[in-house]
Amino acid sequence: MFSRENMWKVSFLRIFWILALILFCLLLTPAVRQLFFEHLGRWLYILLFAFSTAALLTPIMMFIAARAGIVDAPGGRKIHAKITPLLGGVAIIISFISALLANMILDVRDVALIAGGTVLAVVGLIDDWKNIPAWFKLFIQVCVVIVLIRSGIILDLFPIHTTWGYLLNAALSIIWIVGLTNAMNFIDGMDGLATGVSAIMSLFMGIVAFQTNQPFMGWIAIAMLGSCLGFLPFNFSLHKPASIFLGDAGSTFFGFVLSALAIKAAWADNNPIVSFATPILIFWVLIYDMAYISIERIITGKVKSFQDWIDYVGTDHIHHRLLVIFGDRRKVVFFIFFLCATLGISAVTLRGARPIDGILTVVQAFLITVIVSILEYSGRNHTK
């Protein structure tokens, strides 16, 4: 027997799916497509196409995952209580790529970015199914980023036409993309968390793209936003557990595409400080979490070598630490959402700002996370 809450959720998702189907069919008609491209905007078409496609595909992926046994069972460090399908990331990847292809405008670097993300998603999918050693996944990630660099997506912090400058830019590009790819994977520990964080980051990247007249960046960010929003109702509910998880395929795809897009983008005109500060603020929650756990694990002796660092699996990420304080997963998720949005707003306001403003906003972000850290430690001591 279904409880009233379960019946309500099933009814809501069924209505949501039917509405997405109607929207998808409308978007396929030539007249509606022309209306968007000529009058309403390509960005809105991409957003709605990605949204409706993700919403349609997610229940199908739930069925396939259940039949194929690609599921996440509770136990160990995992905090969910029931077996849950793991192919949510596949629905998002297909909807994301489909929305961009429906737009019919891509440059060479966009193709390299999408192809690289797809390769990592396939590796993540295999890992969801059969488990792959952490060192092998890291090796594949580094190789994919090197190919991305060769395609022209590389940081521009040092003189790119000198050997030392190119090598430094390449090394930092690898650290940035691989680090954020894994940080997104690590933060995918509660219902809706990685999906919502990715949606928020995509939103602010899209806003900055249109502020700076970068349509290609904007279309990619909007496609990611729409895919996340179409998937989110199945992945996050105020009252019931998620019906499906992203899996490593989805979280690594999010992290790779968004971090690579940040390198591809031009964040400010002739203002290197603002250009540096804007993506740092948008990705600050991921940067903070990765830096925090790395430093704490080294200081406490939990990891003593690089091999220990890549193999270590723990419950010390930001969502785990906040759960000790709040005692409720949904409060934790909303807290991180608001923290991410707060820093994203700071990034948007930097457009046209002075260099000192960029420095101050990064300092402000640091102070905000110091406050969060103090609350975490206070909460831990209080609960002991």
Wavefront OBJ file of the C-alpha trace (Angstrom):
o trace
v 0.000 0.000 0.000
v 1.253 3.466 -0.903
v 1.220 6.157 1.770
v -0.456 9.445 0.946
v 2.959 11.103 0.480
v 4.106 8.351 -1.876
v 0.923 8.623 -3.918
v 1.320 12.391 -4.119
v 4.911 12.040 -5.320
v 3.968 9.465 -7.961
v 1.111 11.663 -9.175
v 3.322 14.758 -9.299
v 6.077 12.988 -11.246
v 3.528 11.504 -13.647
v 1.995 14.918 -14.358
v 5.499 16.408 -14.630
v 6.455 13.749 -17.193
v 3.295 14.287 -19.273
v 3.844 18.055 -19.363
v 7.472 17.497 -20.371
v 6.305 15.207 -23.180
v 3.892 17.851 -24.489
v 6.606 20.511 -24.339
v 9.105 18.247 -26.103
v 6.660 17.513 -28.925
v 5.928 21.215 -29.373
v 9.634 22.049 -29.534
v 10.103 19.530 -32.336
v 7.574 21.240 -34.623
v 9.204 23.497 -37.257
v 6.887 26.435 -36.544
v 7.670 26.520 -32.808
v 11.369 26.014 -33.478
v 11.394 28.945 -35.914
v 9.491 31.098 -33.424
v 12.184 30.568 -30.799
v 15.145 30.986 -33.158
v 13.842 34.187 -34.751
v 11.985 35.904 -31.920
v 12.198 34.295 -28.455
v 15.861 33.347 -28.525
v 18.012 30.274 -29.053
v 18.941 30.213 -25.378
v 15.321 29.684 -24.325
v 14.876 26.927 -26.905
v 18.011 25.163 -25.629
v 16.872 25.534 -22.010
v 13.415 24.078 -22.653
v 14.707 21.345 -24.975
v 17.254 20.166 -22.405
v 14.683 20.420 -19.609
v 11.991 18.399 -21.380
v 14.416 15.776 -22.694
v 15.935 15.169 -19.244
v 12.471 14.884 -17.703
v 11.400 12.352 -20.352
v 14.534 10.217 -20.193
v 14.934 9.979 -16.422
v 12.103 7.447 -15.780
v 13.404 5.389 -18.706
v 16.874 5.337 -17.139
v 15.343 4.331 -13.811
v 13.790 1.295 -15.494
v 16.987 0.358 -17.374
v 19.157 0.745 -14.260
v 16.845 -1.458 -12.206
v 16.803 -4.172 -14.877
v 20.575 -4.039 -15.449
v 21.417 -3.944 -11.746
v 23.177 -0.581 -11.981
v 22.049 0.543 -8.553
v 23.472 2.069 -5.378
v 22.947 -0.128 -2.332
v 22.994 1.392 1.184
v 25.818 0.666 3.578
v 29.258 1.916 4.577
v 29.631 5.689 4.324
v 26.442 5.993 2.260
v 23.547 7.669 4.009
v 20.612 6.577 1.857
v 18.389 3.776 3.148
v 17.170 1.990 0.006
v 18.530 0.576 -3.237
v 18.432 3.378 -5.816
v 19.013 3.372 -9.615
v 22.242 5.041 -10.763
v 21.733 6.077 -14.405
v 20.462 9.601 -13.815
v 23.652 11.011 -15.273
v 22.980 9.274 -18.585
v 19.633 11.067 -18.921
v 21.336 14.396 -18.269
v 24.186 13.749 -20.698
v 21.837 12.763 -23.526
v 19.565 15.750 -22.917
v 22.537 18.135 -22.685
v 24.101 16.968 -25.948
v 20.727 16.788 -27.714
v 19.909 20.376 -26.776
v 23.214 21.625 -28.168
v 22.831 19.606 -31.358
v 19.292 20.964 -31.762
v 20.846 24.431 -31.747
v 23.030 23.336 -34.687
v 25.835 25.784 -33.847
v 29.041 24.459 -32.274
v 32.681 25.416 -32.593
v 35.614 22.998 -32.587
v 36.442 23.537 -28.928
v 32.826 22.885 -27.950
v 33.015 19.517 -29.697
v 36.248 18.687 -27.845
v 34.668 19.690 -24.531
v 31.556 17.574 -25.106
v 33.612 14.600 -26.351
v 35.906 14.779 -23.309
v 32.963 14.933 -20.937
v 31.372 11.953 -22.672
v 34.551 9.870 -22.306
v 34.691 10.579 -18.571
v 30.984 9.849 -18.274
v 31.496 6.433 -19.882
v 34.310 5.713 -17.428
v 32.029 6.831 -14.590
v 29.245 4.605 -15.891
v 31.554 1.587 -15.908
v 32.643 2.526 -12.389
v 29.004 2.673 -11.267
v 28.528 -0.818 -12.666
v 31.770 -2.691 -11.979
v 33.984 -0.348 -9.886
v 37.244 0.993 -11.318
v 40.425 1.744 -9.316
v 40.747 5.411 -8.376
v 44.212 5.697 -9.962
v 42.874 4.519 -13.325
v 40.029 7.050 -13.297
v 42.520 9.795 -12.429
v 44.809 8.692 -15.272
v 41.939 8.845 -17.784
v 40.924 12.287 -16.498
v 44.437 13.653 -16.963
v 44.667 12.193 -20.481
v 41.328 13.724 -21.473
v 42.367 17.138 -20.159
v 45.624 16.947 -22.118
v 43.606 16.336 -25.299
v 41.391 19.272 -24.312
v 44.453 21.476 -23.906
v 45.677 20.435 -27.351
v 42.310 21.550 -28.762
v 42.907 25.051 -27.386
v 41.075 25.016 -24.041
v 43.857 26.119 -21.710
v 44.333 28.733 -18.997
v 45.907 32.003 -20.058
v 47.576 33.141 -16.842
v 51.147 33.104 -18.169
v 52.604 34.023 -21.591
v 51.109 31.309 -23.785
v 53.722 31.680 -26.571
v 56.666 30.778 -24.316
v 57.545 27.194 -23.396
v 57.546 27.807 -19.650
v 54.320 29.794 -19.852
v 52.567 27.110 -21.891
v 53.687 24.344 -19.515
v 52.563 26.291 -16.436
v 49.208 27.074 -18.027
v 48.796 23.412 -19.004
v 49.687 22.171 -15.515
v 47.265 24.579 -13.857
v 44.554 23.633 -16.382
v 44.968 19.970 -15.440
v 44.815 20.777 -11.729
v 41.748 23.001 -12.187
v 39.692 20.602 -14.324
v 40.692 17.336 -12.639
v 40.344 18.889 -9.184
v 36.858 20.302 -9.822
v 35.718 17.171 -11.653
v 36.485 15.106 -8.566
v 35.187 17.780 -6.192
v 31.792 17.603 -7.928
v 31.896 13.831 -7.625
v 32.712 14.096 -3.912
v 29.873 16.520 -3.193
v 27.343 14.142 -4.744
v 26.480 12.639 -1.369
v 22.936 13.824 -0.705
v 19.729 13.891 -2.722
v 19.794 16.705 -5.251
v 23.013 18.258 -3.974
v 25.335 17.873 -6.985
v 22.442 18.464 -9.405
v 21.361 21.650 -7.648
v 24.897 22.986 -7.237
v 25.562 22.332 -10.939
v 22.329 24.112 -11.864
v 23.261 27.157 -9.767
v 26.762 27.305 -11.211
v 25.391 26.910 -14.733
v 22.922 29.732 -14.117
v 25.604 32.192 -13.075
v 27.955 31.110 -15.837
v 25.114 31.693 -18.287
v 24.448 35.152 -16.867
v 28.107 36.122 -17.149
v 28.170 34.720 -20.701
v 25.371 37.029 -21.786
v 26.921 39.933 -19.877
v 30.121 39.452 -21.865
v 28.479 38.550 -25.209
v 29.726 34.947 -25.350
v 26.850 32.993 -26.943
v 28.701 29.672 -27.162
v 29.492 29.711 -23.449
v 25.930 30.778 -22.711
v 24.379 27.979 -24.768
v 26.475 25.312 -23.034
v 25.674 26.706 -19.589
v 21.964 26.959 -20.409
v 21.903 23.386 -21.766
v 23.417 22.185 -18.503
v 20.935 24.240 -16.469
v 17.940 22.859 -18.359
v 19.179 19.268 -18.045
v 19.641 19.676 -14.293
v 16.196 21.214 -13.804
v 14.500 18.446 -15.788
v 16.225 15.793 -13.702
v 15.971 17.462 -10.276
v 12.342 16.514 -9.382
v 13.337 12.833 -9.607
v 16.532 13.405 -7.627
v 15.262 15.664 -4.834
v 12.053 15.825 -2.841
v 11.118 17.688 0.309
v 9.530 14.613 1.863
v 10.753 11.400 0.189
v 14.120 9.921 -0.848
v 15.419 10.371 -4.394
v 13.987 8.054 -7.037
v 17.304 7.986 -8.931
v 20.907 9.082 -8.402
v 23.334 10.758 -10.802
v 26.034 8.158 -10.377
v 29.676 8.883 -11.119
v 28.769 9.259 -14.803
v 26.643 12.320 -14.045
v 28.717 14.009 -11.345
v 32.015 13.706 -13.251
v 30.322 14.979 -16.409
v 29.013 18.013 -14.497
v 32.397 18.780 -12.985
v 34.352 18.320 -16.194
v 32.089 20.308 -18.515
v 31.619 23.244 -16.153
v 35.279 23.500 -15.113
v 36.456 23.225 -18.726
v 33.875 25.805 -19.803
v 35.271 28.161 -17.162
v 38.698 27.937 -18.836
v 37.235 28.366 -22.312
v 35.358 31.522 -21.311
v 36.549 35.126 -21.251
v 35.412 36.509 -17.901
v 36.390 40.175 -18.179
v 37.851 42.651 -20.668
v 41.456 43.637 -19.894
v 41.025 42.977 -16.181
v 42.964 39.860 -15.130
v 42.004 40.157 -11.452
v 38.269 40.183 -12.181
v 38.753 37.497 -14.837
v 40.435 35.322 -12.203
v 38.008 36.124 -9.362
v 34.740 35.479 -11.232
v 35.116 31.710 -11.843
v 36.764 31.268 -8.439
v 33.623 32.660 -6.779
v 31.241 30.556 -8.877
v 33.162 27.368 -8.051
v 34.099 28.398 -4.508
v 32.049 25.747 -2.685
v 33.787 22.958 -4.614
v 37.222 24.565 -4.187
v 36.636 25.035 -0.473
v 35.494 21.458 0.080
v 38.413 19.947 -1.850
v 40.968 22.168 -0.100
v 39.449 21.573 3.355
v 39.392 17.782 3.204
v 42.879 17.607 1.652
v 44.442 19.783 4.348
v 42.579 18.102 7.213
v 43.393 14.572 6.025
v 47.101 15.437 5.744
v 47.256 17.227 9.106
v 45.423 14.438 10.930
v 47.527 11.736 9.287
v 44.598 10.082 7.525
v 46.585 10.184 4.284
v 50.371 9.931 4.116
v 50.969 9.599 0.394
v 49.442 10.553 -2.935
v 48.142 7.000 -3.312
v 46.422 7.307 0.086
v 44.910 10.615 -0.997
v 43.292 9.276 -4.175
v 42.117 6.060 -2.490
v 40.734 7.617 0.720
v 36.960 7.550 1.075
v 35.512 9.333 4.088
v 32.572 11.188 5.587
v 34.364 14.493 6.081
v 33.000 16.482 3.130
v 31.075 19.702 3.631
v 27.653 18.012 3.492
v 28.737 15.398 6.047
v 30.092 18.049 8.393
v 26.992 20.226 8.115
v 24.745 17.222 8.720
v 26.237 16.938 12.217
v 25.047 20.480 12.926
v 21.654 20.545 11.218
v 20.665 16.916 11.665
v 18.543 17.105 8.522
v 19.769 16.396 4.997
v 17.412 18.798 3.267
v 18.525 21.676 5.491
v 22.112 20.856 4.548
v 21.276 20.803 0.841
v 19.458 24.146 0.972
v 22.271 25.683 3.049
v 24.844 24.718 0.402
v 22.512 25.931 -2.365
v 22.202 29.356 -0.728
v 25.947 29.511 -0.057
v 26.671 28.718 -3.709
v 24.096 31.270 -4.904
v 25.467 33.975 -2.590
v 28.952 33.600 -4.031
v 27.547 33.385 -7.563
v 25.810 36.739 -7.115
v 29.142 38.216 -6.040
v 30.675 36.888 -9.267
v 27.963 38.462 -11.440
v 28.417 41.862 -9.814
v 32.113 41.900 -10.759
v 31.379 42.717 -14.399
v 33.072 46.067 -15.012
v 34.433 46.232 -11.454
v 37.879 47.477 -10.454
v 40.697 44.988 -9.734
v 40.490 45.774 -6.021
v 36.817 44.775 -6.052
v 37.761 41.362 -7.422
v 40.328 40.887 -4.674
v 37.886 41.969 -1.966
v 35.137 39.617 -3.156
v 37.532 36.663 -3.050
v 38.556 37.698 0.464
v 34.861 37.954 1.340
v 34.275 34.427 0.035
v 37.165 33.197 2.165
v 35.727 34.897 5.259
v 32.293 33.386 4.593
v 33.785 29.903 4.511
v 35.791 30.660 7.675
v 32.475 31.484 9.360
v 31.019 28.201 8.060
v 34.056 26.316 9.370
v 33.705 27.899 12.810
v 30.036 26.867 12.888
v 31.010 23.334 11.904
v 33.543 22.990 14.681
v 31.167 24.537 17.207
v 28.479 22.109 16.133
v 30.823 19.163 16.458
v 31.881 20.134 19.955
v 28.273 20.715 20.962
v 27.156 17.282 19.775
v 30.025 15.392 21.424
l 1 2 3 4 5 6 7 8 9 10 11 12 13 14 15 16 17 18 19 20 21 22 23 24 25 26 27 28 29 30 31 32 33 34 35 36 37 38 39 40 41 42 43 44 45 46 47 48 49 50 51 52 53 54 55 56 57 58 59 60 61 62 63 64 65 66 67 68 69 70 71 72 73 74 75 76 77 78 79 80 81 82 83 84 85 86 87 88 89 90 91 92 93 94 95 96 97 98 99 100 101 102 103 104 105 106 107 108 109 110 111 112 113 114 115 116 117 118 119 120 121 122 123 124 125 126 127 128 129 130 131 132 133 134 135 136 137 138 139 140 141 142 143 144 145 146 147 148 149 150 151 152 153 154 155 156 157 158 159 160 161 162 163 164 165 166 167 168 169 170 171 172 173 174 175 176 177 178 179 180 181 182 183 184 185 186 187 188 189 190 191 192 193 194 195 196 197 198 199 200 201 202 203 204 205 206 207 208 209 210 211 212 213 214 215 216 217 218 219 220 221 222 223 224 225 226 227 228 229 230 231 232 233 234 235 236 237 238 239 240 241 242 243 244 245 246 247 248 249 250 251 252 253 254 255 256 257 258 259 260 261 262 263 264 265 266 267 268 269 270 271 272 273 274 275 276 277 278 279 280 281 282 283 284 285 286 287 288 289 290 291 292 293 294 295 296 297 298 299 300 301 302 303 304 305 306 307 308 309 310 311 312 313 314 315 316 317 318 319 320 321 322 323 324 325 326 327 328 329 330 331 332 333 334 335 336 337 338 339 340 341 342 343 344 345 346 347 348 349 350 351 352 353 354 355 356 357 358 359 360 361 362 363 364 365 366 367 368 369 370 371 372 373 374 375 376 377 378 379 380 381 382 383 384
